[in-house]
């Protein structure tokens, strides 16, 4: 069994870094597919991916 401080960094209730661009928050992943600390970060990440795809298709002939 892990010590209390290390339990936050490893294990099923481990802290994860938000994957949204520009966000530096950590969160407890309570669902396997959760990637963001809040819905606002998820929306911002999806917008950034859409913008990159759109720009890439405009540049390519």
Residue frames as qw, qx, qy, qz and C-alpha x, y, z in Angstrom:
[[0.000, 0.889, 0.457, 0.000, 0.00, 0.00, 0.00],
 [0.414, 0.509, -0.011, 0.755, 1.26, 3.49, -0.84],
 [0.252, -0.323, -0.425, 0.807, 1.93, 6.26, 1.66],
 [0.173, 0.784, 0.501, -0.323, -0.68, 9.02, 1.77],
 [0.059, 0.733, -0.220, -0.641, 1.35, 11.65, -0.20],
 [0.066, -0.255, 0.813, 0.519, 2.13, 9.16, -2.98],
 [0.314, 0.431, 0.840, -0.095, -1.48, 7.98, -3.19],
 [0.295, 0.786, 0.176, -0.514, -2.37, 11.30, -4.85],
 [0.152, 0.663, -0.540, -0.495, 0.18, 10.73, -7.61],
 [0.253, 0.178, -0.912, -0.270, -0.47, 7.06, -8.33],
 [0.169, 0.226, 0.900, -0.331, -3.39, 4.71, -8.07],
 [0.119, 0.557, 0.770, 0.288, -7.04, 4.80, -9.09],
 [0.095, -0.919, -0.362, 0.120, -7.78, 8.19, -7.47],
 [0.578, -0.172, 0.122, 0.788, -4.65, 9.84, -8.84],
 [0.124, 0.801, 0.080, -0.580, -4.51, 13.49, -9.77],
 [0.622, 0.373, 0.487, 0.487, -4.41, 14.21, -13.51],
 [0.114, -0.380, 0.117, 0.910, -3.37, 17.38, -15.35],
 [0.521, 0.674, 0.347, -0.392, -6.08, 19.01, -17.45],
 [0.595, 0.077, 0.564, 0.567, -5.36, 18.49, -21.17],
 [0.278, 0.902, 0.328, 0.032, -6.91, 21.78, -22.30],
 [0.559, 0.409, -0.036, 0.720, -4.51, 24.29, -23.88],
 [0.015, 0.583, -0.164, 0.796, -3.39, 26.88, -21.36],
 [0.722, -0.576, -0.041, -0.381, -4.89, 25.14, -18.31],
 [0.328, 0.441, -0.747, 0.374, -2.56, 24.09, -15.51],
 [0.633, -0.363, 0.333, -0.597, -5.12, 22.66, -13.08],
 [0.153, 0.133, -0.978, 0.038, -5.19, 19.14, -11.68],
 [0.710, -0.156, 0.016, -0.686, -8.29, 17.04, -11.04],
 [0.446, -0.142, 0.868, -0.165, -9.28, 13.62, -9.74],
 [0.383, 0.140, -0.683, -0.606, -10.29, 11.43, -12.66],
 [0.530, 0.018, 0.656, -0.537, -13.64, 9.93, -11.64],
 [0.832, 0.440, 0.243, -0.234, -14.40, 8.51, -15.11],
 [0.746, -0.116, 0.453, 0.473, -11.94, 6.72, -17.44],
 [0.483, 0.562, 0.407, 0.534, -12.65, 9.08, -20.38],
 [0.158, -0.967, -0.162, 0.120, -12.43, 12.33, -18.43],
 [0.692, 0.275, 0.026, 0.667, -9.66, 14.62, -19.77],
 [0.091, 0.578, -0.009, 0.811, -10.54, 18.11, -18.51],
 [0.149, -0.086, -0.664, 0.728, -10.95, 19.72, -15.10],
 [0.315, 0.481, 0.490, -0.655, -14.30, 21.32, -16.04],
 [0.574, 0.585, 0.566, 0.087, -16.68, 21.60, -19.04],
 [0.173, 0.951, -0.070, -0.246, -15.27, 25.02, -19.99],
 [0.263, -0.596, 0.682, 0.332, -11.83, 23.52, -20.55],
 [0.558, 0.194, 0.790, 0.164, -13.37, 20.74, -22.64],
 [0.430, 0.832, 0.337, -0.096, -15.15, 23.29, -24.80],
 [0.006, 0.895, -0.343, -0.287, -11.95, 25.31, -25.27],
 [0.423, -0.333, 0.792, 0.287, -10.00, 22.16, -26.22],
 [0.554, 0.449, 0.693, 0.102, -12.61, 21.08, -28.78],
 [0.298, 0.931, 0.094, -0.189, -12.64, 24.58, -30.29],
 [0.170, -0.744, 0.557, 0.327, -8.84, 24.55, -30.62],
 [0.500, -0.043, 0.826, 0.256, -8.90, 21.15, -32.37],
 [0.493, 0.703, 0.512, -0.020, -11.64, 22.31, -34.75],
 [0.133, 0.942, -0.145, -0.271, -9.71, 25.47, -35.59],
 [0.315, -0.524, 0.713, 0.343, -6.52, 23.47, -36.31],
 [0.534, 0.257, 0.785, 0.181, -8.42, 21.08, -38.62],
 [0.375, 0.857, 0.333, -0.122, -10.11, 23.96, -40.41],
 [0.015, -0.876, 0.356, 0.324, -6.84, 25.86, -40.92],
 [0.441, -0.293, 0.790, 0.309, -5.08, 22.70, -42.15],
 [0.528, 0.470, 0.696, 0.128, -7.80, 22.02, -44.75],
 [0.265, 0.937, 0.113, -0.197, -7.71, 25.63, -45.99],
 [0.160, -0.756, 0.537, 0.338, -3.92, 25.57, -46.46],
 [0.471, -0.077, 0.836, 0.269, -3.84, 22.17, -48.23],
 [0.341, 0.275, -0.414, -0.797, -4.84, 22.26, -51.91]]
